[in-house]
């Protein structure tokens, strides 16, 4: 929550019991959820993303759940369920780059998803696929399937700088891609966050180490 009108009441709860709370913990989300309800009329509340980028709304229906990467969930209407989504094959989680555990949002209502950078949306037809580099997949319809695809060719593997595997998403359904994954951004700026102390070490300096 960034700001809200005075008539909004906040209630912190487990969001459906301890089982669901622990499931959110394994998926990288908070154990507890904050529920905001307007009192005596309508109210206004605002949410901001935790990293420079976009916030997109997604209308969830009983036949149209959405799968999102860790930390992409921002807020949702009451009536939706946030649960753990496990990749059915270990290889997808270990080599696909999107993680073995993701989040599934189901039910009936509106959910807001955080996107790192600009969001590019694709609508895939049945059996239509898109190849995605590690970290750029933000969300996809539950009707889509995700698999891993090995990079072909020794030169591409050792000289291309794209790693050994890509993520392959096949429709039908929507795919949401992000242009500035936070892990990519952190690695890009890491060399500039170690400041030299000057010749002979007499000056002042600061060293900041970024983790994964």
Residue, then its C-alpha position, 0 to 999 in steps of 0.5 A: x500500500x502506498x496511500x489510501x483514503x481515511x475510511x479504508x480499514x486494514x485487516x492482516x490475516x492468513x488468507x485462508x488458513x495456515x496451509x495456504x499461508x505456508x504455500x505462499x511462503x514457499x512461493x516467495x510471498x508473504x505468509x500473511x495478506x493485508x485486506x483493505x475494506x472501505x467503511x461507510x461508502x467508497x474509498x481509494x487505495x494505491x499500490x506501487x511496484x517494488x521495482x521500476x516497471x509496469x503494473x498490469x491488470x488481469x481478469x481471472x475467471x474460473x476457466x482462466x487462471x494465471x501463472x506468475x513468477x515469484x514476486x510478481x503478485x501485487x494485489x487482488x480482489x477478494x474472491x481470488x486464491x493465491x496458491x503454489x504452482x509446481x513445475x511438473x518436470x524438475x528440468x523445467x524448474x532447474x534449467x528453465x530459469x523461471x524456478x521450480x515453484x511459481x504462483x497460481x492465481x485462480x477464482x473470479x476477480x481482478x489481480x494486479x501483477x508487477x512487471x520489471x520494466x516494460x510489459x510485452x503481451x502476446x496471445x498464442x494460438x493453439x500449438x503456437x510457441x515463443x522462445x524466451x530467455x531466462x528471467x523474461x517470462x513474467x506470467x502466462x495463462x494456465x492454459x499455456x504449457x512451459x518447457x525447456x529447449x536446449x541451445x543448439x550449436x557449440x558456438x552458440x553455447x560457448x560464445x553466444x552468451x545466452x546460456x545452455x537452455x531457453x524457456x519455451x511457452x506454447x499456447x493457447x493463451x496469453x504470455x506476459x514478458x518483461x524487458x528488465x528482469x531485476x536479476x539481469x539489471x543487478x548483474x548489469x550494474x554490479x561492476x559500477x557499484x564497486x568504487x575504487x579507493x584511489x591510488x595507494x588506498x589513501x582515499x575513501x571508497x565504498x564496496x557494495x556486493x550484490x547477491x542473487 
